[in-house]
Amino acid sequence: MAKKVLLVGCGNMGFAMLQGWLALQPSPEITVVEPAAPLRQRISDLAVSALASADDLAADYWPDIVVLAVKPQMFAGVLPDYARFAGPSTLFVSIAAGVTTATIAGLTRADAAIVRCMPNTPAAIGHGVMALYANGQVSAEQAEAAATLLAACGTVVAIEDEALMDAVTAVSGSGPAYVFHFIEALSEAARKVGLPDDLADLMALKTVEGAARLAATSDDAPGTLREKVTSPGGTTAAALGVLMGEGALSTLLGDAVEAARDRSVELGKSE
């Protein structure tokens, strides 16, 4: 496990990962650079060093891993401040959608060891899912260190084709928002059929949570589980006739994932 981790940016995703890292035993020595005072205040009680600027880093400071948790549009302005760390001895881990390893190398050094990762917000409670892509400069030891660090936040999978990162972003990176919206929609539907607000919210949330847990622990595929709860001519069949009629939900979700994937591609081209 890396001894020193530099987290650049501590917005929602950076903060989610930070919480997972602090649960490691032993936890790494973590330094955070976050220019926004409210975000630094949020981590003031945590066992980390929080700085406002890269200029505040000690002259002799040298991290094992630099985690870049800033928006894609900010990379060109932010990354040169950390280029001095680039090279074989320090691993750069980027969680930015669309920003390629080639772009990161161009902003740092050609021989920079770089891992792209797309986490999601359930990382804050150890239930995230993260896909990793490592460029040719990453050593086996560095790849293992990155996987260990990120495994504190959930499930880690490796991919060999960097082009797949745009699809990963659209599915797992943006995916929690789709589920949250489904919970919102189910809750609103419950209100419309007469359930009180508090009961509608609780039943929508717990129904999704329970179904997800069952799918995760069952040997049956999701489609089989759906079939088991759907009696011919019953209430569930009536509802699924709406959701699945002419592929309604599948088509809508497919369009949504493609839109997210395409936007990730656009972000990469704008760099």
C-alpha positions in Angstrom: 0.0 0.0 0.0 1.3 3.5 -0.9 2.5 5.5 2.1 1.7 8.9 0.7 -1.4 9.9 -1.3 -2.0 13.3 -2.6 -5.6 14.0 -3.4 -6.1 17.0 -5.8 -9.7 18.2 -5.5 -12.1 17.1 -2.7 -15.5 17.6 -4.3 -18.2 15.0 -4.0 -16.3 12.2 -5.6 -13.0 13.0 -4.0 -14.6 13.2 -0.6 -16.4 9.9 -1.2 -13.1 8.2 -2.0 -11.3 9.9 0.9 -13.8 8.4 3.4 -13.0 5.0 2.0 -9.3 5.4 2.3 -9.5 6.5 5.9 -11.1 3.2 6.8 -8.0 1.3 5.6 -5.9 -0.2 8.3 -3.3 1.2 8.3 -4.6 4.2 6.3 -2.1 6.0 4.0 -0.7 9.4 4.8 -3.1 11.7 2.9 -2.7 15.2 1.8 -5.5 17.1 0.2 -5.2 20.2 -2.1 -8.6 21.9 -2.4 -8.8 25.6 -3.1 -12.5 26.0 -2.0 -12.6 26.9 1.7 -16.0 25.2 2.4 -14.7 21.9 1.0 -11.6 22.2 3.1 -13.7 22.9 6.1 -15.7 19.7 5.5 -12.6 17.6 6.0 -11.1 19.7 8.9 -11.9 17.0 11.4 -10.4 14.1 9.4 -7.0 12.7 9.7 -5.6 14.5 6.6 -3.6 17.5 5.8 -5.7 20.0 3.9 -4.0 22.7 1.8 -5.4 25.5 -0.4 -2.8 25.3 -3.2 0.0 23.2 -4.6 2.3 26.0 -3.6 1.6 25.1 0.0 3.2 21.6 -0.4 6.5 21.3 1.4 9.5 21.5 -0.9 10.6 18.0 0.1 7.2 16.5 -0.2 6.9 13.6 -2.7 3.8 11.4 -3.0 3.6 7.8 -4.0 0.2 8.4 -5.7 -1.4 11.6 -7.0 -5.2 11.2 -7.3 -6.7 13.8 -9.7 -10.3 14.5 -8.7 -11.0 17.7 -10.6 -13.4 18.4 -13.4 -12.2 17.6 -16.9 -12.4 21.2 -17.9 -9.9 22.1 -15.2 -7.1 19.7 -16.1 -5.2 22.0 -18.4 -5.1 24.7 -15.7 -4.4 22.4 -12.7 -2.2 19.6 -13.8 1.0 21.5 -14.6 1.2 22.4 -10.9 1.8 18.7 -10.2 3.9 17.8 -13.3 7.0 17.8 -11.1 5.9 14.6 -9.5 5.4 12.8 -12.8 7.6 10.0 -13.8 8.2 6.3 -13.0 8.3 6.7 -9.2 4.9 8.4 -8.7 1.6 7.0 -10.0 -1.1 9.5 -11.3 -4.7 8.3 -10.9 -7.3 10.3 -12.7 -11.0 10.0 -12.1 -12.0 12.6 -14.7 -14.5 11.6 -17.4 -13.1 11.7 -20.9 -9.6 12.8 -20.1 -7.2 10.2 -21.7 -3.9 9.0 -20.4 -2.3 10.6 -23.5 -3.7 14.0 -22.5 -2.5 13.6 -18.9 1.0 12.6 -20.1 1.0 15.6 -22.4 0.3 17.9 -19.5 3.0 16.2 -17.3 5.7 14.0 -18.7 5.7 11.5 -21.6 6.9 8.7 -19.2 4.3 9.4 -16.6 2.7 6.3 -14.9 -1.0 6.9 -15.2 -4.2 5.0 -14.2 -7.6 6.1 -15.3 -10.4 5.2 -12.9 -14.1 5.8 -13.0 -15.6 5.5 -9.5 -19.1 6.3 -8.4 -20.5 7.9 -5.3 -21.4 4.7 -3.4 -17.6 4.5 -2.8 -18.3 6.7 0.2 -19.8 3.7 2.0 -17.6 1.0 0.5 -20.0 -0.1 -2.2 -18.7 1.7 -5.2 -17.6 0.0 -8.4 -14.4 1.2 -10.2 -12.9 0.3 -13.5 -9.2 0.9 -14.0 -7.1 1.3 -17.1 -3.3 1.5 -16.7 -1.0 2.9 -19.4 2.2 1.2 -20.4 4.3 3.1 -17.8 2.5 1.6 -14.8 4.5 -1.1 -13.0 2.8 -4.2 -11.6 3.5 -2.9 -8.1 1.9 0.4 -8.9 -1.2 -1.2 -10.4 -1.6 -3.3 -7.3 -1.2 -0.2 -5.1 -3.9 1.6 -7.1 -6.2 -1.4 -6.9 -5.7 -1.8 -3.1 -6.3 1.9 -2.5 -9.5 1.9 -4.6 -10.7 -1.5 -3.2 -11.3 0.3 0.1 -14.2 2.0 -1.7 -15.8 -1.1 -3.3 -15.4 -3.4 -6.3 -12.4 -2.9 -8.6 -12.2 -4.2 -12.2 -9.4 -3.8 -14.7 -10.0 -3.1 -18.4 -7.3 -3.3 -21.2 -9.0 -1.0 -23.7 -9.0 2.6 -22.7 -11.8 3.4 -25.2 -14.1 1.5 -22.9 -13.8 4.1 -20.2 -16.4 6.3 -21.9 -18.9 3.4 -21.6 -17.8 2.7 -18.0 -18.5 6.4 -17.3 -22.0 6.2 -18.7 -22.9 3.0 -16.8 -21.3 2.9 -13.4 -20.0 6.5 -13.1 -23.4 8.1 -13.9 -25.5 5.1 -13.0 -26.2 6.0 -9.4 -28.0 9.1 -10.6 -30.3 7.0 -12.7 -31.1 4.8 -9.7 -31.7 7.9 -7.5 -34.0 9.3 -10.1 -35.9 6.0 -10.2 -36.4 6.2 -6.5 -37.7 9.7 -6.9 -40.1 8.7 -9.6 -41.3 5.6 -7.7 -41.9 7.8 -4.6 -43.9 10.3 -6.7 -45.9 7.5 -8.3 -46.7 6.2 -4.8 -48.0 9.6 -3.8 -50.2 9.7 -6.8 -52.0 6.5 -5.8 -52.6 7.9 -2.3 -49.7 7.0 -0.1 -48.6 9.7 2.4 -45.4 11.4 1.7 -43.3 9.7 4.4 -44.6 6.3 3.6 -44.1 6.8 -0.2 -40.5 7.8 0.3 -39.8 4.9 2.6 -41.4 2.3 0.5 -39.7 3.5 -2.7 -36.3 3.6 -1.1 -36.6 0.2 0.7 -38.1 -1.5 -2.3 -35.1 -0.5 -4.5 -32.6 -1.3 -1.7 -34.1 -4.7 -1.1 -34.4 -5.7 -4.7 -30.7 -4.7 -5.3 -29.6 -6.8 -2.3 -31.6 -9.8 -3.6 -30.2 -9.4 -7.1 -26.7 -9.2 -5.6 -27.0 -12.3 -3.4 -29.2 -14.5 -5.6 -27.9 -17.1 -8.0 -30.7 -16.1 -10.4 -30.2 -13.5 -13.1 -32.2 -10.3 -12.8 -34.5 -11.4 -15.6 -35.2 -14.7 -13.8 -36.0 -12.8 -10.5 -38.3 -10.5 -12.5 -40.1 -13.5 -13.9 -40.5 -15.1 -10.4 -42.3 -12.1 -9.0 -44.6 -11.7 -12.1 -47.7 -13.8 -11.9 -49.6 -14.0 -15.3 -52.5 -11.6 -15.3 -51.4 -10.1 -11.9 -50.6 -6.7 -10.7 -46.8 -6.9 -11.5 -47.6 -8.0 -15.0 -49.9 -5.0 -15.5 -47.2 -2.7 -14.4 -44.5 -4.4 -16.5 -46.8 -4.1 -19.5 -46.3 -0.4 -19.2 -42.6 -0.4 -18.4 -41.7 -3.1 -20.9 -44.3 -2.3 -23.6 -42.4 -1.7 -26.9 -39.2 -1.8 -24.9 -40.1 1.5 -23.2 -37.8 1.4 -20.2 -35.0 -0.4 -22.1 -35.1 2.1 -24.9 -35.1 5.1 -22.6 -32.3 3.8 -20.5 -30.3 2.8 -23.6 -30.7 6.3 -24.9 -29.6 7.8 -21.6 -26.5 5.6 -21.4 -25.5 6.5 -25.0 -26.0 10.2 -24.2 -23.7 9.9 -21.2 -21.1 7.9 -23.3 -21.2 10.5 -26.1 -20.7 13.4 -23.6 -17.7 11.6 -22.1 -16.2 11.3 -25.6 -16.9 15.0 -26.2 -15.1 16.0 -23.0 -12.1 14.0 -24.1 -12.0 15.7 -27.4 -12.2 19.2 -25.8 -9.0 18.7 -23.9 
